[in-house]
C-alpha cells in the first residue's frame, strides 16, 4: 500500500516591505512521503517570497514536468517557473525556454549549480534567479513544523524574518549569479 501525502496548513501574515506586499492568506501544502521537512519548509518560504496573484504550488515532487511553484496569468499562460532545491541545469534549460521568469530557491551547492548552468550553456542563463536560503534557519523552522502552522513573515532589505510562536527565525537569502 502506497503512503499518502500529509496535508500541512499554513496561516501566513506576510509583510514584504521590499516589494510592498502586505497580506494574510492560507496555504495548504501536500507533503509527499519522499519530501523532506526541510524541502517543504523551503517550498513554503519560497511561496511566501513569490506571493502574487496567480502564484500556486505545482503538483509536487511527483511531477517531473512542473516546478515546485508557478505563476500563471488569467489565461493560464506561464509567467514564472520557481524551483526549490537543486534542479539540474537541463531542467532549468527547459524551463527558461518557456519564456517565463525562472527562479530557484536552494540551500546547498547553489554556487556549484551556478557553475553547472554556465558550463551547460543554459538558455537565458543571465536571467535566471538563484537564491540560497540559510540551511540553519530552515532547520529552525522545521523544528516547529506541525499539521497546522501560523507564520508571520516579514521581508526587509533582503532578509526574511519568520515568527513561529514566540521564536523569531532570521533567514538570510543570498543571491547567486548564474550568468
N, C-alpha and C positions, 0 to 999 in steps of 0.2 A: 504494500500500500504506500503510495506516494505521500510525502509530507505536504501539507498545505501552507500557504503563506500566512504570516502573522500580520494582522492589521494593527498599525500604530496610528494613533490620533495625536495631532499636534495643534494646539491653540497658540497662534502666533500673534504677538504685538510687535509690529515692525516700525522702527523709526530710522529710516535711512536718510540722514541729512546730506550725504554725498550726492544722492540722486533726487532728493526732495520727495521721497515716498514715505507716507505715514498711513499705515493701515492695519486693521485687525482682520485675521482670516483663519480658517481652519484647513488643515491638510490631513488627508488620510493616505498613509504610505503602506503599501503591501510589501512586507519584508519576505522575500523569497528564502526558503530554507538554506540556500547556499550563500546568501548575502550576509556579510559580517555586520555586526553592530556599528563598527567604525564607518563602513561604506554607507550604511543607512543614514547615520548622523551627517556625514559629508554631503549626501544627496539632499537631505532636508535643508541643510545650511546653504547649499548652492541654490536650492529652490527659493529660499528667502532672499538671497543676494540678487537673484534674477527676477524677483517678483515684478510682474507687469501683467497687463491684460493679455490673455491667450497663452500664458505660461502654464504648462502641465507636466506631470510626471509621465514618462514613457511607460511601456509595458514592463520594464524592469530588466533584470539580468537574463531573463529567458528569451528576450527578443534581440537577436544579433543585428538586425537591420534598423534599430531605433536607438536614439540616445537615451540617457537616463532622464533627461528633461528636454522639452522642446517648447518653442513658442510658435504659434500659428496665428494668422490673421483671421478675420471673419469669414473669408472664402475658403480657409483651410490651407492656404499656402504657407510653407515653412519659412519662418523668419529667423529662427535661431536653433542651433543644434548644440546642446550643452551636455558634455560627457563628464563623468565622475570617475576618479581612479586613474588608471594608467591605460588608456586606449592605445591601440597600435597606430603607428604612422599611416599604415594602409587604410585603417578605419577613418582617420582624420582626413586623408586624401579624398576618400569617397564623400565624406561629409562636406568638405569645402567645395566640392563640385556641384553641390545642390544650390549654391548661390547664397545660402543662408549664412548668418554670422555663426562662427564656431568658437566655442569656449570649452575649456577643460578645467575642472577643479580637482586637483590631485594632492597627495600628501607624501608621496615617496617617489624618488627618482625623477622629479619633474625636469631637472636640468638635463638628465640623460634623454628624456623624451624630446626635449627641445633640440638636442644634437641629432637624434634619430630623424626628426622631422626635416631638419636641414639636409642630412645625408640622403634621405629618401626622395627629396625634391617634392615635398607635399605641395599640392596646388594651393595657391594663395597663402603660403606659409607665413608671410609677414603680416597677414590679417588675423591669424589665429591668436586667441587669447588664452594664455596658460597662467593659472593661478595656483599657487602652492599654499595649502592650508596647514597650519601648525598641528602636527600629529599629537602632541601632548594635550593640546586644547581639545581636539576631537575625542581623545580618550577620557578627558574630564567630563565631557558631555555624555559619553557612553555610560559612565558610572551612574548617571541619573536617568537613563532610558527606561521607560515603562510603557505600558499599553496606551495610557493617556498622558500626554506631556503638555506642559504650559511653558512656553519660552517667550521672553522679552528680548528682542534682537534690536540692538542699536548699532548703526554704522556711522562712523565719523572719521574722516581723514584716512580712509582705507583700512581702519581697524574695526573689527567686529566684536561687540560685547554682547554676550548671551547670558541672561539671568535665568537660572533654573532654580526654583525655590528660593533659598536665601544665598545661593552661590552665584558669584559673577565669574564667568569664564571669558578671558580675553583671547580672541582667535586672530592671530597675525595672518594676513594674507599677502603673500609675496608674488608679484607679477614677474613672470619669466618670459624672456624674448625668444621667439621661435624662429624668426627670420633673419 
